Amino acid sequence: MSALIAIPTFERESLLKHCLATAAEIHLPSGSSVVVFDDASETLDIAQLMQAAGLPPKYHRGSQRHGTHYMTCCIWEHFLQSPHEHLLFLDSDMIANRSAVNDGMRHLENFEGLLTLYNSRMHPGSPAGEDRLSKRKVGNAGTLWIRPLSQLVLGELKDYSVANIDDAYSDLLSERGVPIVSVERSRLQHLGIVGLNNRYFGEMEHGLSFQADSPLQMEAIAATYDDLMRQQEFYLRPKE
């Protein structure tokens, strides 16, 4: 029951370093792989960064930038052509618990829906069992896929350019009666403090109830908090 840990990225070297450092610590089943999918970054030396983190330099780099939809479909295709049974999307501005994948696989026993290991405050859910929430929609970062669901969404969405592919497949799965659940205690945490949902402090993306289980994860959170405090005026809400 091996897993592909797919890390899509575009630039963001300082965050990617934290991501790779914690990815190297994840307890993975035999035969699993950590692979970086680079959307044509101009400055990143992916091989050097992976080696520095203690990871084999496995990566794919595009010749030109294509964006989220294309990259996500490329990762699904790579997964379906691989021998792996599970796919985890680990965004380059996230860190992971060492137990993340094993915990996720336990949740997927006798469950054929979509699971996310990231309980985002942006996507409320309702109780659905121990350490589990039912959700209408999820973001793609942190999702743990099985092969049949990857085949389904790739077949339906590959040829259509949509603004938000995670919204599109959340709607598709809902229409097909496929459940979407999240762990209640996030096994991943989001570090990026500049982005789509992160212009103001109250709008920052956050994984609820995350508990670091290694010093490297705590160091990553401390570095991000320090960065936030040094730039806090940037995140104040504008005057009405």
C-alpha positions in Angstrom: 0.0 0.0 0.0 2.6 2.5 -1.1 2.0 6.3 -1.5 3.1 9.0 -3.8 3.7 12.3 -1.9 3.4 14.9 -4.6 4.7 18.4 -3.9 3.6 21.0 -6.5 5.6 24.2 -6.4 6.4 27.4 -8.1 9.4 29.3 -6.5 8.9 29.8 -2.7 12.3 28.3 -1.8 12.2 29.2 1.9 8.8 27.5 2.4 9.7 24.6 0.2 12.7 23.9 2.4 10.4 23.5 5.4 8.1 21.3 3.4 10.8 19.0 2.2 12.4 18.7 5.6 9.2 17.5 7.1 8.3 15.3 4.1 11.6 13.5 4.6 10.4 12.6 8.2 7.0 11.1 7.2 6.7 7.5 8.1 5.9 5.9 4.7 5.0 2.4 3.6 7.7 0.5 1.7 8.0 1.6 -1.9 6.6 5.1 -1.4 8.0 8.1 -3.1 8.3 11.9 -2.5 8.2 13.8 -5.9 8.4 17.5 -6.5 6.4 18.8 -9.5 7.8 22.2 -10.4 5.8 24.6 -12.6 8.8 26.0 -14.4 10.4 27.9 -11.5 13.4 30.0 -12.7 15.4 30.1 -9.5 14.9 26.7 -7.7 17.5 24.0 -7.7 15.1 21.2 -6.8 17.7 18.5 -6.8 19.9 20.4 -4.4 17.0 21.2 -2.1 15.8 17.6 -2.0 19.3 16.3 -1.3 19.7 18.8 1.5 16.5 17.5 3.1 17.8 13.9 2.8 15.4 13.0 0.0 16.3 11.3 -3.3 16.1 14.0 -6.0 12.9 12.9 -7.7 11.2 15.8 -9.5 9.5 16.9 -12.7 10.1 20.4 -14.1 8.0 21.9 -16.8 9.5 24.0 -19.6 6.9 26.7 -19.2 4.4 27.7 -16.5 1.0 26.2 -16.8 -0.8 26.9 -13.6 -2.7 24.9 -11.0 -5.2 23.0 -13.2 -2.6 21.7 -15.5 -0.2 20.7 -12.7 -2.9 19.0 -10.7 -3.9 16.9 -13.7 -0.3 16.1 -14.4 0.1 14.8 -10.9 -3.0 12.6 -11.2 -1.7 11.2 -14.5 1.7 10.5 -12.9 0.0 8.8 -10.0 -2.2 6.6 -12.2 0.9 5.5 -14.2 2.8 4.6 -11.1 2.5 1.5 -8.9 1.3 3.5 -5.9 -2.2 3.0 -4.3 -2.4 6.4 -2.6 -1.6 10.0 -3.6 -1.1 12.8 -1.1 -1.0 16.4 -2.4 1.4 18.2 -0.1 1.6 21.9 -1.2 5.1 23.5 -0.9 3.9 25.9 1.8 2.8 23.1 4.1 4.4 20.9 6.7 3.4 17.4 7.6 3.2 15.3 10.8 5.4 12.2 10.7 2.3 10.1 11.2 0.3 11.9 8.5 0.2 9.2 5.8 -0.2 6.2 8.1 -3.1 8.0 9.9 -4.7 8.8 6.6 -4.5 5.2 5.4 -6.2 4.0 8.6 -9.0 6.5 7.9 -9.3 5.1 4.4 -9.8 1.5 5.5 -13.3 0.5 4.3 -13.8 4.1 3.0 -13.9 4.9 -0.7 -14.4 8.6 -0.6 -12.0 11.6 -0.6 -10.1 12.3 2.5 -8.1 15.4 3.4 -5.5 15.4 6.1 -5.9 19.2 6.4 -8.8 20.5 8.3 -9.0 24.0 6.9 -10.8 26.8 8.8 -12.0 27.9 5.4 -14.2 24.8 4.9 -16.4 24.0 7.9 -17.6 20.5 8.5 -19.9 18.4 10.6 -19.0 15.5 12.9 -18.8 12.1 11.0 -17.1 9.8 13.6 -14.0 9.9 15.7 -11.5 12.4 14.4 -13.5 12.8 11.2 -15.6 15.6 9.7 -18.0 15.5 6.7 -17.3 18.4 4.3 -19.1 19.8 1.3 -15.9 21.2 -0.2 -12.2 21.0 0.4 -9.1 22.6 -1.0 -6.8 20.4 -2.9 -3.8 20.8 -0.6 -3.7 17.9 1.8 -6.0 15.6 0.0 -5.3 11.9 0.1 -6.5 10.0 -3.0 -7.2 6.5 -4.0 -6.8 5.4 -7.6 -10.5 5.1 -8.6 -11.3 8.7 -7.5 -8.3 10.0 -9.4 -9.4 8.2 -12.5 -12.9 9.7 -12.1 -11.9 13.3 -11.6 -9.1 13.3 -14.2 -11.5 11.8 -16.8 -14.2 14.4 -16.1 -12.0 17.5 -15.6 -8.8 17.2 -17.6 -10.2 18.8 -20.8 -12.0 21.7 -19.1 -10.2 24.7 -17.8 -11.8 25.7 -14.5 -10.9 28.5 -12.1 -10.7 26.3 -9.1 -10.2 22.6 -9.7 -10.9 21.7 -6.1 -14.3 23.4 -6.2 -15.0 21.6 -9.5 -14.2 18.1 -8.2 -15.9 18.8 -4.9 -19.1 19.5 -6.9 -18.5 16.5 -9.1 -18.0 14.1 -6.1 -21.1 15.5 -4.5 -23.2 14.9 -7.7 -21.9 11.3 -7.8 -22.7 10.7 -4.1 -19.0 10.3 -3.1 -18.4 11.4 0.5 -15.7 14.0 1.3 -14.3 13.9 4.8 -11.5 15.6 6.8 -9.6 14.6 9.8 -10.7 16.7 12.7 -7.1 17.2 13.9 -5.0 18.4 11.0 -2.0 16.3 10.2 -0.7 19.1 8.0 -0.2 22.8 8.6 -0.2 25.7 6.2 2.8 28.1 6.5 2.3 30.5 3.7 1.3 33.9 5.0 1.0 35.6 1.6 -1.5 34.2 -0.9 -5.1 34.1 -2.1 -6.7 33.9 1.4 -3.9 35.5 3.4 -4.0 39.3 2.8 -5.4 40.1 6.2 -4.8 38.4 9.5 -8.4 37.3 10.0 -8.5 35.6 6.6 -5.4 33.5 6.9 -5.5 29.8 6.0 -5.0 27.6 9.0 -5.2 23.9 9.7 -7.2 23.4 12.9 -5.9 21.4 15.9 -2.5 20.7 14.3 0.0 19.3 16.8 3.7 19.2 15.7 5.3 15.8 16.3 8.9 16.7 15.5 11.4 19.5 16.2 11.6 20.4 12.5 7.8 21.1 12.4 8.1 23.3 15.5 11.0 25.2 13.9 9.0 25.8 10.7 6.1 27.2 12.7 8.3 29.4 14.8 10.0 30.8 11.7 6.7 31.5 10.1 5.4 33.2 13.2 8.5 35.3 13.4 8.1 36.4 9.8 4.4 37.3 10.5 5.3 39.4 13.6 8.0 41.3 11.7 5.5 42.1 8.9 2.3 42.5 11.0 1.5 45.9 9.6 1.0 44.3 6.2 -1.8 42.1 7.6 -3.9 44.7 9.4 -7.3 45.2 8.0 -7.7 48.4 5.9 -9.7 51.2 7.5 -13.3 51.3 6.6 
